[in-house]
Amino acid sequence: QVHLVESGGGLVQPGGSLRLSCAASGTIFSVIAMAWYRQAPGKERELVATITSGGSTNYADSVKGRFTISRDNAKNTVYLQMNRLKPEDTAVYYCNAVAPLHVYWGQGTQVTVSS
């Protein structure tokens, strides 16, 4: 069982930055990879970024070059650094953890990009 708690969302102006955090607890040893998803109103949930247990990363084309996913193993925390934010980045951002038999989701944190 893995429990995920996101934080760091809020209101930011276009061009600004936010850093989201995902704190994990429970059977962390079982996690193969972690990811950030987002869902805007009326839209499907979409994959934003992934990081594997080996540290490999991947990004959606829409955020490549602007967002960075990273982790702090000592704190069992995954981060999403978001730079040069755009209004279309507005969404609820969800942390996801992949284990051999299960996937786990956080409760989400709201990111609003508006002037």
NUDOTOR-327048 format. One record per atom (N, C-alpha, C, O, CB): atom name; x, y, z; residue number from 0; residue in three letters. Coordinates in steps of 0.001 Angstrom, whole numbers, plus 500000, padded with zeros to 6 digits. Glycine has a CB too. Example, Ala and Ser with C-alpha at 12.3 -4.5 7.8 and 13.67 -1.06 7.14 Angstrom:
- N, 513190, 494310, 507800, 0, ALA
- CA, 512300, 495500, 507800, 0, ALA
- C, 513200, 496700, 507800, 0, ALA
- O, 514236, 496681, 508465, 0, ALA
- CB, 511308, 495527, 509046, 0, ALA
- N, 512850, 497750, 507080, 1, SER
- CA, 513670, 498940, 507140, 1, SER
- C, 512900, 500030, 507870, 1, SER
- O, 513409, 501138, 508039, 1, SER
- CB, 514084, 499402, 505725, 1, SER
# end
This chain:
- N, 500846, 498810, 500000, 0, GLN
- CA, 500000, 500000, 500000, 0, GLN
- C, 500881, 501238, 500000, 0, GLN
- O, 501782, 501365, 500829, 0, GLN
- CB, 499043, 500006, 501221, 0, GLN
- N, 500623, 502145, 499078, 1, VAL
- CA, 501373, 503383, 498951, 1, VAL
- C, 500400, 504550, 499063, 1, VAL
- O, 499372, 504581, 498386, 1, VAL
- CB, 502158, 503433, 497605, 1, VAL
- N, 500729, 505500, 499915, 2, HIS
- CA, 499924, 506692, 500098, 2, HIS
- C, 500686, 507879, 499535, 2, HIS
- O, 501851, 508091, 499870, 2, HIS
- CB, 499572, 506910, 501591, 2, HIS
- N, 500027, 508653, 498678, 3, LEU
- CA, 500642, 509783, 498010, 3, LEU
- C, 499907, 511060, 498372, 3, LEU
- O, 498677, 511101, 498346, 3, LEU
- CB, 500653, 509578, 496492, 3, LEU
- N, 500652, 512100, 498709, 4, VAL
- CA, 500076, 513395, 499054, 4, VAL
- C, 500783, 514472, 498259, 4, VAL
- O, 501985, 514685, 498416, 4, VAL
- CB, 500184, 513673, 500575, 4, VAL
- N, 500026, 515158, 497395, 5, GLU
- CA, 500580, 516251, 496603, 5, GLU
- C, 500451, 517568, 497350, 5, GLU
- O, 499554, 517751, 498172, 5, GLU
- CB, 499881, 516342, 495243, 5, GLU
- N, 501364, 518478, 497048, 6, SER
- CA, 501302, 519829, 497582, 6, SER
- C, 502043, 520762, 496642, 6, SER
- O, 502760, 520310, 495749, 6, SER
- CB, 501898, 519896, 499011, 6, SER
- N, 501873, 522052, 496837, 7, GLY
- CA, 502603, 523050, 496078, 7, GLY
- C, 501806, 523759, 495013, 7, GLY
- O, 502311, 524687, 494382, 7, GLY
- CB, 503755, 522427, 495457, 7, GLY
- N, 500568, 523346, 494795, 8, GLY
- CA, 499745, 524015, 493807, 8, GLY
- C, 499323, 525393, 494268, 8, GLY
- O, 499494, 525760, 495431, 8, GLY
- CB, 498532, 523186, 493492, 8, GLY
- N, 498771, 526147, 493337, 9, GLY
- CA, 498311, 527483, 493657, 9, GLY
- C, 498091, 528308, 492416, 9, GLY
- O, 498040, 527782, 491304, 9, GLY
- CB, 499289, 528169, 494559, 9, GLY
- N, 497961, 529603, 492612, 10, LEU
- CA, 497747, 530558, 491531, 10, LEU
- C, 499066, 531212, 491161, 10, LEU
- O, 499795, 531693, 492030, 10, LEU
- CB, 496705, 531624, 491933, 10, LEU
- N, 499372, 531230, 489872, 11, VAL
- CA, 500610, 531829, 489392, 11, VAL
- C, 500337, 532551, 488079, 11, VAL
- O, 499457, 532151, 487316, 11, VAL
- CB, 501718, 530754, 489212, 11, VAL
- N, 501087, 533606, 487818, 12, GLN
- CA, 500936, 534350, 486570, 12, GLN
- C, 501602, 533620, 485413, 12, GLN
- O, 502547, 532858, 485623, 12, GLN
- CB, 501522, 535753, 486712, 12, GLN
- N, 501119, 533844, 484187, 13, PRO
- CA, 501803, 533273, 483031, 13, PRO
- C, 503280, 533651, 483026, 13, PRO
- O, 503647, 534793, 483303, 13, PRO
- CB, 501137, 533736, 481733, 13, PRO
- N, 504114, 532672, 482706, 14, GLY
- CA, 505551, 532871, 482740, 14, GLY
- C, 506188, 532571, 484071, 14, GLY
- O, 507414, 532525, 484177, 14, GLY
- CB, 505861, 534249, 482364, 14, GLY
- N, 505380, 532366, 485087, 15, GLY
- CA, 505882, 532080, 486413, 15, GLY
- C, 506222, 530623, 486613, 15, GLY
- O, 506160, 529821, 485681, 15, GLY
- CB, 504893, 532501, 487427, 15, GLY
- N, 506584, 530286, 487847, 16, SER
- CA, 507027, 528942, 488182, 16, SER
- C, 506342, 528431, 489435, 16, SER
- O, 505968, 529206, 490316, 16, SER
- CB, 508531, 528912, 488364, 16, SER
- N, 506182, 527125, 489503, 17, LEU
- CA, 505713, 526427, 490691, 17, LEU
- C, 506469, 525120, 490810, 17, LEU
- O, 506899, 524543, 489811, 17, LEU
- CB, 504182, 526181, 490636, 17, LEU
- N, 506628, 524658, 492039, 18, ARG
- CA, 507224, 523358, 492288, 18, ARG
- C, 506244, 522502, 493074, 18, ARG
- O, 505930, 522801, 494227, 18, ARG
- CB, 508564, 523497, 493043, 18, ARG
- N, 505766, 521438, 492444, 19, LEU
- CA, 504865, 520507, 493092, 19, LEU
- C, 505655, 519409, 493788, 19, LEU
- O, 506704, 518981, 493306, 19, LEU
- CB, 503888, 519909, 492078, 19, LEU
- N, 505141, 518961, 494920, 20, SER
- CA, 505757, 517880, 495674, 20, SER
- C, 504771, 516736, 495833, 20, SER
- O, 503567, 516957, 495962, 20, SER
- CB, 506238, 518374, 497048, 20, SER
- N, 505280, 515524, 495823, 21, CYS
- CA, 504488, 514326, 496062, 21, CYS
- C, 505216, 513492, 497102, 21, CYS
- O, 506232, 512863, 496805, 21, CYS
- CB, 504255, 513514, 494743, 21, CYS
- N, 504697, 513489, 498315, 22, ALA
- CA, 505291, 512730, 499405, 22, ALA
- C, 504670, 511338, 499458, 22, ALA
- O, 503448, 511199, 499518, 22, ALA
- CB, 505103, 513464, 500751, 22, ALA
- N, 505507, 510316, 499435, 23, ALA
- CA, 505052, 508934, 499424, 23, ALA
- C, 505333, 508257, 500754, 23, ALA
- O, 506364, 508500, 501381, 23, ALA
- CB, 505719, 508164, 498294, 23, ALA
- N, 504414, 507413, 501178, 24, SER
- CA, 504596, 506621, 502386, 24, SER
- C, 504012, 505236, 502161, 24, SER
- O, 503212, 505035, 501247, 24, SER
- CB, 503937, 507308, 503611, 24, SER
- N, 504410, 504280, 502994, 25, GLY
- CA, 503942, 502917, 502867, 25, GLY
- C, 505009, 502015, 502277, 25, GLY
- O, 506188, 502138, 502607, 25, GLY
- CB, 502696, 502872, 502020, 25, GLY
- N, 504595, 501110, 501403, 26, THR
- CA, 505502, 500125, 500814, 26, THR
- C, 506232, 500717, 499622, 26, THR
- O, 506013, 500316, 498479, 26, THR
- CB, 504735, 498865, 500391, 26, THR
- N, 507101, 501676, 499904, 27, ILE
- CA, 507808, 502404, 498857, 27, ILE
- C, 508711, 501491, 498043, 27, ILE
- O, 508944, 501745, 496861, 27, ILE
- CB, 508625, 503526, 499462, 27, ILE
- N, 509217, 500439, 498657, 28, PHE
- CA, 510125, 499532, 497959, 28, PHE
- C, 509494, 498899, 496730, 28, PHE
- O, 510206, 498464, 495825, 28, PHE
- CB, 510589, 498452, 498896, 28, PHE
- N, 508165, 498841, 496685, 29, SER
- CA, 507469, 498202, 495580, 29, SER
- C, 507307, 499094, 494358, 29, SER
- O, 506906, 498611, 493299, 29, SER
- CB, 506131, 497750, 496036, 29, SER
- N, 507606, 500376, 494477, 30, VAL
- CA, 507347, 501323, 493398, 30, VAL
- C, 508371, 501168, 492283, 30, VAL
- O, 509579, 501211, 492517, 30, VAL
- CB, 507360, 502757, 493929, 30, VAL
- N, 507865, 500987, 491069, 31, ILE
- CA, 508706, 500844, 489890, 31, ILE
- C, 508975, 502192, 489231, 31, ILE
- O, 510091, 502475, 488794, 31, ILE
- CB, 508058, 499896, 488895, 31, ILE
- N, 507937, 503011, 489167, 32, ALA
- CA, 508049, 504310, 488534, 32, ALA
- C, 507011, 505242, 489134, 32, ALA
- O, 506029, 504799, 489729, 32, ALA
- CB, 507876, 504199, 487002, 32, ALA
- N, 507240, 506533, 488971, 33, MET
- CA, 506271, 507518, 489401, 33, MET
- C, 506036, 508503, 488271, 33, MET
- O, 506863, 508653, 487371, 33, MET
- CB, 506744, 508241, 490679, 33, MET
- N, 504900, 509165, 488335, 34, ALA
- CA, 504517, 510056, 487256, 34, ALA
- C, 503644, 511177, 487781, 34, ALA
- O, 503038, 511074, 488848, 34, ALA
- CB, 503794, 509289, 486156, 34, ALA
- N, 503592, 512240, 487014, 35, TRP
- CA, 502640, 513314, 487221, 35, TRP
- C, 501648, 513322, 486067, 35, TRP
- O, 502039, 513277, 484900, 35, TRP
- CB, 503359, 514680, 487346, 35, TRP
- N, 500372, 513377, 486397, 36, TYR
- CA, 499293, 513560, 485440, 36, TYR
- C, 498602, 514880, 485738, 36, TYR
- O, 498781, 515463, 486807, 36, TYR
- CB, 498287, 512377, 485492, 36, TYR
- N, 497813, 515341, 484784, 37, ARG
- CA, 496986, 516508, 485030, 37, ARG
- C, 495659, 516358, 484316, 37, ARG
- O, 495552, 515652, 483313, 37, ARG
- CB, 497699, 517786, 484582, 37, ARG
- N, 494651, 517031, 484843, 38, GLN
- CA, 493326, 516995, 484253, 38, GLN
- C, 492694, 518373, 484349, 38, GLN
- O, 492470, 518897, 485441, 38, GLN
- CB, 492442, 515938, 484943, 38, GLN
- N, 492413, 518947, 483197, 39, ALA
- CA, 491733, 520230, 483121, 39, ALA
- C, 490234, 519997, 483052, 39, ALA
- O, 489803, 518913, 482659, 39, ALA
- CB, 492218, 521046, 481903, 39, ALA
- N, 489424, 520991, 483426, 40, PRO
- CA, 487968, 520823, 483374, 40, PRO
- C, 487491, 520423, 481984, 40, PRO
- O, 487857, 521052, 480990, 40, PRO
- CB, 487274, 522109, 483803, 40, PRO
- N, 486676, 519377, 481916, 41, GLY
- CA, 486141, 518909, 480653, 41, GLY
- C, 487107, 518145, 479783, 41, GLY
- O, 486764, 517762, 478664, 41, GLY
- CB, 485640, 520040, 479905, 41, GLY
- N, 488318, 517913, 480279, 42, LYS
- CA, 489337, 517213, 479509, 42, LYS
- C, 489682, 515879, 480161, 42, LYS
- O, 489426, 515669, 481347, 42, LYS
- CB, 490593, 518079, 479369, 42, LYS
- N, 490264, 514988, 479375, 43, GLU
- CA, 490742, 513724, 479900, 43, GLU
- C, 492036, 513931, 480674, 43, GLU
- O, 492793, 514863, 480405, 43, GLU
- CB, 490947, 512714, 478769, 43, GLU
- N, 492278, 513058, 481629, 44, ARG
- CA, 493523, 513092, 482360, 44, ARG
- C, 494669, 512736, 481416, 44, ARG
- O, 494580, 511767, 480662, 44, ARG
- CB, 493478, 512131, 483567, 44, ARG
- N, 495742, 513520, 481460, 45, GLU
- CA, 496861, 513304, 480566, 45, GLU
- C, 498160, 513146, 481336, 45, GLU
- O, 498346, 513731, 482403, 45, GLU
- CB, 496973, 514446, 479581, 45, GLU
- N, 499047, 512351, 480777, 46, LEU
- CA, 500361, 512130, 481365, 46, LEU
- C, 501249, 513332, 481104, 46, LEU
- O, 501345, 513808, 479973, 46, LEU
- CB, 501006, 510852, 480806, 46, LEU
- N, 501899, 513823, 482151, 47, VAL
- CA, 502773, 514983, 482048, 47, VAL
- C, 504236, 514575, 482041, 47, VAL
- O, 504991, 514996, 481164, 47, VAL
- CB, 502508, 515946, 483191, 47, VAL
- N, 504649, 513760, 483010, 48, ALA
- CA, 506046, 513378, 483141, 48, ALA
- C, 506152, 512087, 483922, 48, ALA
- O, 505299, 511787, 484757, 48, ALA
- CB, 506858, 514487, 483821, 48, ALA
- N, 507198, 511321, 483654, 49, THR
- CA, 507451, 510071, 484362, 49, THR
- C, 508900, 510011, 484806, 49, THR
- O, 509775, 510629, 484199, 49, THR
- CB, 507110, 508860, 483477, 49, THR
- N, 509144, 509262, 485870, 50, ILE
- CA, 510494, 508962, 486312, 50, ILE
- C, 510517, 507525, 486809, 50, ILE
- O, 509681, 507135, 487623, 50, ILE
- CB, 510966, 509953, 487420, 50, ILE
- N, 511468, 506739, 486323, 51, THR
- CA, 511575, 505337, 486700, 51, THR
- C, 512434, 505193, 487944, 51, THR
- O, 513056, 506151, 488404, 51, THR
- CB, 512156, 504508, 485549, 51, THR
- N, 512457, 503975, 488484, 52, SER
- CA, 513291, 503696, 489644, 52, SER
- C, 514767, 503908, 489336, 52, SER
- O, 515555, 504186, 490240, 52, SER
- CB, 513061, 502276, 490127, 52, SER
- N, 515145, 503779, 488067, 53, GLY
- CA, 516515, 504017, 487655, 53, GLY
- C, 516834, 505463, 487361, 53, GLY
- O, 517986, 505799, 487087, 53, GLY
- CB, 516814, 503213, 486471, 53, GLY
- N, 515831, 506327, 487413, 54, GLY
- CA, 516051, 507743, 487211, 54, GLY
- C, 515788, 508252, 485810, 54, GLY
- O, 515966, 509441, 485546, 54, GLY
- CB, 517414, 508061, 487572, 54, GLY
- N, 515366, 507379, 484903, 55, SER
- CA, 515043, 507825, 483555, 55, SER
- C, 513765, 508654, 483566, 55, SER
- O, 512822, 508342, 484292, 55, SER
- CB, 514896, 506623, 482607, 55, SER
- N, 513738, 509700, 482768, 56, THR
- CA, 512586, 510600, 482729, 56, THR
- C, 512032, 510711, 481324, 56, THR
- O, 512727, 510467, 480338, 56, THR
- CB, 512966, 511981, 483251, 56, THR
- N, 510761, 511086, 481254, 57, ASN
- CA, 510108, 511346, 479982, 57, ASN
- C, 509045, 512406, 480211, 57, ASN
- O, 508523, 512549, 481316, 57, ASN
- CB, 509489, 510045, 479379, 57, ASN
- N, 508728, 513153, 479154, 58, TYR
- CA, 507814, 514280, 479269, 58, TYR
- C, 506863, 514333, 478095, 58, TYR
- O, 507193, 513922, 476983, 58, TYR
- CB, 508584, 515580, 479372, 58, TYR
- N, 505673, 514849, 478366, 59, ALA
- CA, 504761, 515164, 477289, 59, ALA
- C, 505350, 516290, 476444, 59, ALA
- O, 506048, 517163, 476960, 59, ALA
- CB, 503373, 515552, 477840, 59, ALA
- N, 505064, 516264, 475147, 60, ASP
- CA, 505596, 517286, 474259, 60, ASP
- C, 505189, 518694, 474701, 60, ASP
- O, 505947, 519647, 474520, 60, ASP
- CB, 505125, 517031, 472837, 60, ASP
- N, 504008, 518821, 475273, 61, SER
- CA, 503494, 520124, 475658, 61, SER
- C, 504272, 520772, 476800, 61, SER
- O, 504205, 521988, 476978, 61, SER
- CB, 502060, 519997, 476045, 61, SER
- N, 505006, 519978, 477572, 62, VAL
- CA, 505744, 520520, 478708, 62, VAL
- C, 507245, 520343, 478581, 62, VAL
- O, 507993, 520834, 479427, 62, VAL
- CB, 505275, 519874, 479972, 62, VAL
- N, 507699, 519663, 477557, 63, LYS
- CA, 509120, 519391, 477385, 63, LYS
- C, 509905, 520698, 477300, 63, LYS
- O, 509545, 521609, 476554, 63, LYS
- CB, 509357, 518537, 476127, 63, LYS
- N, 510970, 520770, 478069, 64, GLY
- CA, 511780, 521971, 478116, 64, GLY
- C, 511337, 522972, 479153, 64, GLY
- O, 512082, 523900, 479470, 64, GLY
- CB, 511782, 522614, 476800, 64, GLY
- N, 510133, 522809, 479694, 65, ARG
- CA, 509610, 523718, 480709, 65, ARG
- C, 509474, 523053, 482073, 65, ARG
- O, 509686, 523696, 483102, 65, ARG
- CB, 508269, 524259, 480274, 65, ARG
- N, 509124, 521770, 482088, 66, PHE
- CA, 508901, 521036, 483332, 66, PHE
- C, 510042, 520054, 483567, 66, PHE
- O, 510630, 519535, 482618, 66, PHE
- CB, 507546, 520293, 483297, 66, PHE
- N, 510348, 519803, 484832, 67, THR
- CA, 511355, 518829, 485209, 67, THR
- C, 510845, 517978, 486354, 67, THR
- O, 510435, 518503, 487389, 67, THR
- CB, 512667, 519520, 485593, 67, THR
- N, 510868, 516658, 486174, 68, ILE
- CA, 510504, 515742, 487241, 68, ILE
- C, 511780, 515258, 487913, 68, ILE
- O, 512764, 514959, 487236, 68, ILE
- CB, 509665, 514548, 486701, 68, ILE
- N, 511770, 515178, 489235, 69, SER
- CA, 512931, 514740, 489982, 69, SER
- C, 512468, 514062, 491263, 69, SER
- O, 511278, 514056, 491575, 69, SER
- CB, 513872, 515926, 490291, 69, SER
- N, 513405, 513495, 491997, 70, ARG
- CA, 513060, 512818, 493238, 70, ARG
- C, 514141, 513009, 494283, 70, ARG
- O, 515310, 513226, 493965, 70, ARG
- CB, 512830, 511338, 492988, 70, ARG
- N, 513725, 512923, 495539, 71, ASP
- CA, 514613, 512930, 496678, 71, ASP
- C, 514333, 511629, 497426, 71, ASP
- O, 513364, 511537, 498180, 71, ASP
- CB, 514401, 514210, 497592, 71, ASP
- N, 515176, 510634, 497218, 72, ASN
- CA, 514932, 509325, 497807, 72, ASN
- C, 514956, 509355, 499335, 72, ASN
- O, 514227, 508606, 499985, 72, ASN
- CB, 515957, 508338, 497300, 72, ASN
- N, 515787, 510210, 499900, 73, ALA
- CA, 515877, 510303, 501350, 73, ALA
- C, 514573, 510782, 501965, 73, ALA
- O, 514254, 510427, 503100, 73, ALA
- CB, 517006, 511232, 501744, 73, ALA
- N, 513820, 511581, 501229, 74, LYS
- CA, 512554, 512116, 501727, 74, LYS
- C, 511348, 511418, 501121, 74, LYS
- O, 510211, 511793, 501408, 74, LYS
- CB, 512473, 513595, 501445, 74, LYS
- N, 511577, 510397, 500279, 75, ASN
- CA, 510490, 509686, 499597, 75, ASN
- C, 509545, 510656, 498898, 75, ASN
- O, 508323, 510543, 499000, 75, ASN
- CB, 509708, 508825, 500593, 75, ASN
- N, 510128, 511599, 498196, 76, THR
- CA, 509361, 512668, 497575, 76, THR
- C, 509758, 512830, 496116, 76, THR
- O, 510939, 512794, 495769, 76, THR
- CB, 509561, 513983, 498330, 76, THR
- N, 508751, 513011, 495268, 77, VAL
- CA, 508944, 513317, 493859, 77, VAL
- C, 508467, 514738, 493617, 77, VAL
- O, 507465, 515172, 494186, 77, VAL
- CB, 508187, 512305, 492946, 77, VAL
- N, 509185, 515456, 492777, 78, TYR
- CA, 508886, 516851, 492508, 78, TYR
- C, 508574, 517057, 491034, 78, TYR
- O, 509021, 516300, 490172, 78, TYR
- CB, 510051, 517739, 492935, 78, TYR
- N, 507804, 518088, 490767, 79, LEU
- CA, 507601, 518564, 489410, 79, LEU
- C, 507866, 520062, 489405, 79, LEU
- O, 507043, 520850, 489872, 79, LEU
- CB, 506160, 518234, 488892, 79, LEU
- N, 509014, 520445, 488876, 80, GLN
- CA, 509356, 521853, 488723, 80, GLN
- C, 508750, 522356, 487427, 80, GLN
- O, 509059, 521838, 486353, 80, GLN
- CB, 510897, 522070, 488740, 80, GLN
- N, 507894, 523355, 487517, 81, MET
- CA, 507178, 523880, 486371, 81, MET
- C, 507607, 525322, 486142, 81, MET
- O, 507380, 526190, 486985, 81, MET
- CB, 505645, 523780, 486577, 81, MET
- N, 508230, 525568, 484994, 82, ASN
- CA, 508702, 526897, 484627, 82, ASN
- C, 507978, 527401, 483394, 82, ASN
- O, 507412, 526619, 482630, 82, ASN
- CB, 510209, 526886, 484385, 82, ASN
- N, 508000, 528709, 483207, 83, ARG
- CA, 507370, 529351, 482055, 83, ARG
- C, 505949, 528842, 481865, 83, ARG
- O, 505560, 528411, 480780, 83, ARG
- CB, 508194, 529106, 480784, 83, ARG
- N, 505195, 528903, 482940, 84, LEU
- CA, 503839, 528369, 482934, 84, LEU
- C, 502931, 529150, 482001, 84, LEU
- O, 503070, 530362, 481836, 84, LEU
- CB, 503266, 528377, 484335, 84, LEU
- N, 501997, 528425, 481393, 85, LYS
- CA, 501036, 528975, 480457, 85, LYS
- C, 499625, 528749, 480984, 85, LYS
- O, 499408, 527834, 481778, 85, LYS
- CB, 501207, 528344, 479062, 85, LYS
- N, 498660, 529562, 480559, 86, PRO
- CA, 497279, 529329, 481000, 86, PRO
- C, 496790, 527917, 480708, 86, PRO
- O, 496009, 527364, 481483, 86, PRO
- CB, 496356, 530320, 480339, 86, PRO
- N, 497232, 527329, 479610, 87, GLU
- CA, 496806, 525977, 479280, 87, GLU
- C, 497388, 524910, 480201, 87, GLU
- O, 497002, 523745, 480113, 87, GLU
- CB, 497181, 525669, 477872, 87, GLU
- N, 498311, 525291, 481084, 88, ASP
- CA, 498802, 524376, 482102, 88, ASP
- C, 497842, 524264, 483282, 88, ASP
- O, 498028, 523411, 484150, 88, ASP
- CB, 500161, 524824, 482586, 88, ASP
- N, 496828, 525108, 483323, 89, THR
- CA, 495856, 525079, 484411, 89, THR
- C, 495164, 523721, 484462, 89, THR
- O, 494592, 523272, 483469, 89, THR
- CB, 494818, 526205, 484243, 89, THR
- N, 495217, 523075, 485613, 90, ALA
- CA, 494648, 521740, 485779, 90, ALA
- C, 494826, 521304, 487221, 90, ALA
- O, 495536, 521945, 487995, 90, ALA
- CB, 495308, 520722, 484811, 90, ALA
- N, 494174, 520208, 487570, 91, VAL
- CA, 494498, 519499, 488795, 91, VAL
- C, 495615, 518527, 488466, 91, VAL
- O, 495496, 517724, 487540, 91, VAL
- CB, 493247, 518763, 489391, 91, VAL
- N, 496694, 518598, 489220, 92, TYR
- CA, 497848, 517746, 488993, 92, TYR
- C, 497850, 516599, 489990, 92, TYR
- O, 497704, 516812, 491194, 92, TYR
- CB, 499149, 518553, 489094, 92, TYR
- N, 498017, 515378, 489484, 93, TYR
- CA, 497965, 514168, 490287, 93, TYR
- C, 499297, 513435, 490242, 93, TYR
- O, 499908, 513295, 489183, 93, TYR
- CB, 496840, 513256, 489806, 93, TYR
- N, 499733, 512976, 491388, 94, CYS
- CA, 500900, 512114, 491490, 94, CYS
- C, 500457, 510663, 491352, 94, CYS
- O, 499404, 510276, 491860, 94, CYS
- CB, 501648, 512341, 492833, 94, CYS
- N, 501258, 509870, 490668, 95, ASN
- CA, 500950, 508474, 490396, 95, ASN
- C, 502170, 507619, 490683, 95, ASN
- O, 503292, 507995, 490345, 95, ASN
- CB, 500484, 508286, 488940, 95, ASN
- N, 501953, 506469, 491307, 96, ALA
- CA, 503022, 505515, 491578, 96, ALA
- C, 502639, 504160, 491021, 96, ALA
- O, 501521, 503689, 491229, 96, ALA
- CB, 503313, 505418, 493091, 96, ALA
- N, 503567, 503531, 490310, 97, VAL
- CA, 503335, 502240, 489678, 97, VAL
- C, 504069, 501156, 490454, 97, VAL
- O, 505283, 501230, 490642, 97, VAL
- CB, 503790, 502257, 488202, 97, VAL
- N, 503331, 500154, 490899, 98, ALA
- CA, 503867, 498969, 491559, 98, ALA
- C, 503550, 497755, 490698, 98, ALA
- O, 502736, 497862, 489781, 98, ALA
- CB, 503281, 498806, 492997, 98, ALA
- N, 504168, 496593, 490962, 99, PRO
- CA, 503938, 495430, 490106, 99, PRO
- C, 502471, 495064, 489907, 99, PRO
- O, 502085, 494676, 488804, 99, PRO
- CB, 504648, 494262, 490672, 99, PRO
- N, 501642, 495176, 490950, 100, LEU
- CA, 500250, 494748, 490850, 100, LEU
- C, 499247, 495882, 491017, 100, LEU
- O, 498044, 495657, 490888, 100, LEU
- CB, 499978, 493698, 491875, 100, LEU
- N, 499708, 497077, 491295, 101, HIS
- CA, 498793, 498170, 491580, 101, HIS
- C, 499343, 499492, 491081, 101, HIS
- O, 500549, 499652, 490892, 101, HIS
- CB, 498514, 498252, 493067, 101, HIS
- N, 498450, 500423, 490874, 102, VAL
- CA, 498806, 501816, 490681, 102, VAL
- C, 498146, 502620, 491791, 102, VAL
- O, 497047, 502293, 492238, 102, VAL
- CB, 498373, 502329, 489269, 102, VAL
- N, 498819, 503666, 492229, 103, TYR
- CA, 498348, 504493, 493322, 103, TYR
- C, 498260, 505939, 492865, 103, TYR
- O, 499055, 506398, 492045, 103, TYR
- CB, 499271, 504362, 494544, 103, TYR
- N, 497283, 506644, 493407, 104, TRP
- CA, 497041, 508035, 493045, 104, TRP
- C, 496954, 508916, 494272, 104, TRP
- O, 496418, 508512, 495304, 104, TRP
- CB, 495770, 508157, 492230, 104, TRP
- N, 497480, 510113, 494155, 105, GLY
- CA, 497268, 511123, 495167, 105, GLY
- C, 495931, 511806, 494972, 105, GLY
- O, 495189, 511487, 494042, 105, GLY
- CB, 498388, 512141, 495144, 105, GLY
- N, 495624, 512748, 495853, 106, GLN
- CA, 494328, 513423, 495818, 106, GLN
- C, 494288, 514577, 494816, 106, GLN
- O, 493210, 515069, 494481, 106, GLN
- CB, 493984, 513937, 497196, 106, GLN
- N, 495433, 515003, 494347, 107, GLY
- CA, 495519, 516086, 493391, 107, GLY
- C, 495753, 517429, 494039, 107, GLY
- O, 495370, 517654, 495187, 107, GLY
- CB, 494284, 516138, 492579, 107, GLY
- N, 496387, 518325, 493295, 108, THR
- CA, 496597, 519690, 493740, 108, THR
- C, 496320, 520629, 492567, 108, THR
- O, 496765, 520383, 491446, 108, THR
- CB, 498042, 519887, 494292, 108, THR
- N, 495584, 521700, 492837, 109, GLN
- CA, 495142, 522610, 491787, 109, GLN
- C, 496254, 523576, 491404, 109, GLN
- O, 496872, 524205, 492263, 109, GLN
- CB, 493902, 523385, 492237, 109, GLN
- N, 496500, 523685, 490105, 110, VAL
- CA, 497403, 524689, 489553, 110, VAL
- C, 496595, 525585, 488626, 110, VAL
- O, 495976, 525110, 487674, 110, VAL
- CB, 498608, 524027, 488797, 110, VAL
- N, 496604, 526870, 488905, 111, THR
- CA, 495895, 527839, 488083, 111, THR
- C, 496884, 528877, 487579, 111, THR
- O, 497557, 529538, 488369, 111, THR
- CB, 494745, 528511, 488877, 111, THR
- N, 496970, 529020, 486266, 112, VAL
- CA, 497871, 529980, 485635, 112, VAL
- C, 497007, 531068, 485010, 112, VAL
- O, 496320, 530835, 484015, 112, VAL
- CB, 498801, 529290, 484560, 112, VAL
- N, 497048, 532238, 485593, 113, SER
- CA, 496189, 533326, 485150, 113, SER
- C, 496779, 534651, 485585, 113, SER
- O, 497430, 534746, 486625, 113, SER
- CB, 494765, 533161, 485699, 113, SER
- N, 496542, 535673, 484778, 114, SER
- CA, 496951, 537020, 485135, 114, SER
- C, 495819, 537798, 485784, 114, SER
- O, 495998, 538960, 486148, 114, SER
- CB, 497449, 537756, 483913, 114, SER
# end
